[in-house]
Amino acid sequence: MDRGSAPAAVRLWNGALSGRDERLTYAATVVRTFLVYTLLRLAIFAACFGILYLLFGSETSPWLVALPALLFTSGLSWLLLRRQGVEAGRALSGGIRSVRGRIDAATRKEDID
C-alpha cells in the first residue's frame, strides 16, 4: 500500500513505528482506529443512558431507559463521530485491499510454479 494514499492516522502511526514490519503497524493502526471509534460510541451511550436514568430512572425500568439511549446514541454518533467512522472504514477497506493483493500475488506465484 502506498503511504501517500493511506489515511492520516495510518501515516502518523507508521511514521511513529518506522523500522517495524509494515503489515504489523498497519494491523495495529486498524485495530486502534476501530477501538477508539468503539470506545467513543460507548462513551456517548453511557452519557445518554446516565442522563436519561437521572431523569426517568426512578419511574421506569433500566431496560426502558436503555432503549431511548440507544436511539439517541445512534443519532449522536452519526453527527459527532462521522469523521472517525469514515476513517475507520478507510482503514478497514485498505486492510482488505492489502490482504486481497497478497492473496492474488500468492496465487500468481503458484500459477507460475
C-alpha positions as a LaTeX table, in Angstrom:
\begin{tabular}{lrrr}
\hline
Residue & $x$ (\AA) & $y$ (\AA) & $z$ (\AA) \\
\hline
Met1 & 0.00 & 0.00 & 0.00 \\
Asp2 & 1.36 & 3.41 & $-0.94$ \\
Arg3 & 1.91 & 5.57 & 2.12 \\
Gly4 & 0.65 & 8.65 & 0.27 \\
Ser5 & $-2.82$ & 7.15 & $-0.15$ \\
Ala6 & $-3.15$ & 5.98 & 3.46 \\
Pro7 & $-5.34$ & 7.90 & 5.94 \\
Ala8 & $-3.59$ & 10.47 & 8.10 \\
Ala9 & $-3.74$ & 8.29 & 11.21 \\
Val10 & $-2.09$ & 5.42 & 9.34 \\
Arg11 & 0.74 & 7.65 & 8.06 \\
Leu12 & 1.28 & 9.11 & 11.54 \\
Trp13 & 1.22 & 5.69 & 13.22 \\
Asn14 & 3.55 & 4.17 & 10.61 \\
Gly15 & 5.92 & 7.11 & 10.99 \\
Ala16 & 5.99 & 6.67 & 14.76 \\
Leu17 & 6.72 & 2.97 & 14.42 \\
Ser18 & 9.14 & 3.13 & 11.49 \\
Gly19 & 11.54 & 0.23 & 11.38 \\
Arg20 & 8.90 & $-2.39$ & 12.23 \\
Asp21 & 7.10 & $-4.70$ & 9.86 \\
Glu22 & 4.64 & $-2.53$ & 7.92 \\
Arg23 & 1.91 & $-5.17$ & 7.98 \\
Leu24 & 2.10 & $-5.26$ & 11.77 \\
Thr25 & 1.93 & $-1.49$ & 12.09 \\
Tyr26 & $-0.95$ & $-1.31$ & 9.63 \\
Ala27 & $-2.88$ & $-4.01$ & 11.50 \\
Ala28 & $-2.22$ & $-2.20$ & 14.77 \\
Thr29 & $-3.49$ & 1.02 & 13.20 \\
Val30 & $-6.70$ & $-0.62$ & 12.01 \\
Val31 & $-7.32$ & $-2.14$ & 15.44 \\
Arg32 & $-6.52$ & 1.16 & 17.15 \\
Thr33 & $-8.84$ & 3.10 & 14.83 \\
Phe34 & $-11.76$ & 0.74 & 15.47 \\
Leu35 & $-11.03$ & 0.61 & 19.20 \\
Val36 & $-11.09$ & 4.42 & 19.50 \\
Tyr37 & $-14.30$ & 4.63 & 17.45 \\
Thr38 & $-15.98$ & 1.93 & 19.53 \\
Leu39 & $-14.93$ & 3.49 & 22.83 \\
Leu40 & $-16.25$ & 6.88 & 21.72 \\
Arg41 & $-19.59$ & 5.30 & 20.81 \\
Leu42 & $-19.73$ & 3.56 & 24.19 \\
Ala43 & $-18.98$ & 6.86 & 25.93 \\
Ile44 & $-21.84$ & 8.54 & 24.08 \\
Phe45 & $-24.15$ & 5.68 & 25.07 \\
Ala46 & $-23.05$ & 5.92 & 28.71 \\
Ala47 & $-23.68$ & 9.66 & 28.72 \\
Cys48 & $-27.14$ & 9.26 & 27.14 \\
Phe49 & $-28.05$ & 6.43 & 29.48 \\
Gly50 & $-26.81$ & 8.36 & 32.51 \\
Ile51 & $-28.79$ & 11.48 & 31.64 \\
Leu52 & $-31.97$ & 9.53 & 30.88 \\
Tyr53 & $-31.56$ & 7.42 & 34.02 \\
Leu54 & $-31.21$ & 10.54 & 36.15 \\
Leu55 & $-34.35$ & 11.99 & 34.57 \\
Phe56 & $-36.56$ & 8.88 & 34.43 \\
Gly57 & $-34.74$ & 6.08 & 36.27 \\
Ser58 & $-36.79$ & 6.10 & 39.43 \\
Glu59 & $-40.04$ & 5.81 & 37.48 \\
Thr60 & $-39.13$ & 3.12 & 34.93 \\
Ser61 & $-37.04$ & 0.02 & 34.41 \\
Pro62 & $-33.40$ & 0.49 & 33.32 \\
Trp63 & $-34.25$ & $-1.50$ & 30.18 \\
Leu64 & $-36.80$ & 1.12 & 29.22 \\
Val65 & $-34.15$ & 3.78 & 29.72 \\
Ala66 & $-31.61$ & 1.87 & 27.61 \\
Leu67 & $-33.84$ & 1.72 & 24.52 \\
Pro68 & $-34.16$ & 5.50 & 24.01 \\
Ala69 & $-30.48$ & 5.83 & 24.97 \\
Leu70 & $-29.63$ & 3.51 & 22.06 \\
Leu71 & $-31.72$ & 5.64 & 19.71 \\
Phe72 & $-30.11$ & 8.86 & 20.88 \\
Thr73 & $-26.67$ & 7.25 & 20.68 \\
Ser74 & $-27.13$ & 6.28 & 17.05 \\
Gly75 & $-28.10$ & 9.80 & 16.05 \\
Leu76 & $-25.41$ & 11.48 & 18.10 \\
Ser77 & $-22.76$ & 9.06 & 16.86 \\
Trp78 & $-23.73$ & 9.80 & 13.29 \\
Leu79 & $-23.46$ & 13.54 & 13.92 \\
Leu80 & $-20.43$ & 13.65 & 16.21 \\
Leu81 & $-18.33$ & 10.70 & 15.04 \\
Arg82 & $-18.79$ & 10.87 & 11.28 \\
Arg83 & $-15.11$ & 11.67 & 10.64 \\
Gln84 & $-13.90$ & 8.81 & 12.86 \\
Gly85 & $-16.36$ & 6.42 & 11.21 \\
Val86 & $-15.12$ & 7.34 & 7.75 \\
Glu87 & $-11.51$ & 6.93 & 8.87 \\
Ala88 & $-12.31$ & 3.52 & 10.38 \\
Gly89 & $-13.97$ & 2.47 & 7.13 \\
Arg90 & $-10.97$ & 3.61 & 5.10 \\
Ala91 & $-8.60$ & 1.73 & 7.39 \\
Leu92 & $-10.66$ & $-1.45$ & 7.06 \\
Ser93 & $-11.01$ & $-1.22$ & 3.29 \\
Gly94 & $-7.29$ & $-0.55$ & 2.93 \\
Gly95 & $-6.57$ & $-3.64$ & 5.01 \\
Ile96 & $-8.91$ & $-5.72$ & 2.88 \\
Arg97 & $-7.23$ & $-4.45$ & $-0.30$ \\
Ser98 & $-3.84$ & $-5.35$ & 1.18 \\
Val99 & $-4.95$ & $-8.89$ & 2.04 \\
Arg100 & $-6.50$ & $-9.35$ & $-1.41$ \\
Gly101 & $-3.28$ & $-8.16$ & $-3.01$ \\
Arg102 & $-1.21$ & $-10.65$ & $-1.03$ \\
Ile103 & $-3.63$ & $-13.46$ & $-1.90$ \\
Asp104 & $-3.51$ & $-12.53$ & $-5.60$ \\
Ala105 & 0.30 & $-12.39$ & $-5.51$ \\
Ala106 & 0.45 & $-15.82$ & $-3.85$ \\
Thr107 & $-1.99$ & $-17.21$ & $-6.42$ \\
Arg108 & 0.07 & $-15.82$ & $-9.31$ \\
Lys109 & 3.22 & $-17.27$ & $-7.75$ \\
Glu110 & 1.56 & $-20.71$ & $-7.50$ \\
Asp111 & 0.38 & $-20.47$ & $-11.12$ \\
Ile112 & 3.92 & $-19.75$ & $-12.29$ \\
Asp113 & 5.36 & $-22.70$ & $-10.35$ \\
\hline
\end{tabular}
